[in-house]
C-alpha cells in the first residue's frame, strides 16, 4: 500500500481545544504522554486533555478489538498528539 500523508486539517491554535494524547503500549509511553500534557497545559491552560492508552502491541489500533472505542475517542478531540514509548 502506498504511503499517504496526513489528511486532517491542522488546528490554528490549541487554546480552548480538546487535545487527545495517544500513548502506545510501551513502558515509557504514558510518562512521555503525561510530560507532553504538562508542557501543553502550561502553554494552553484553557485546553482540555484526554488520554488513550493502547495496551495492544499492534501499533495500528484501528485493526484491533478496540477500534470502535478508539474511533469514538478520536471523534471527541480537536487535535491529537501521539507518543511512543521508545
Secondary structure, 3 states (H helix, E strand, C coil): CCCCCCCCCCCCCCCCCEEEEEECCCCCHHHHHHHHHHHHHHHCCCCEEEEEECCCCCCCHHHCCCHHHHHHHHHCCCEEEEECCC
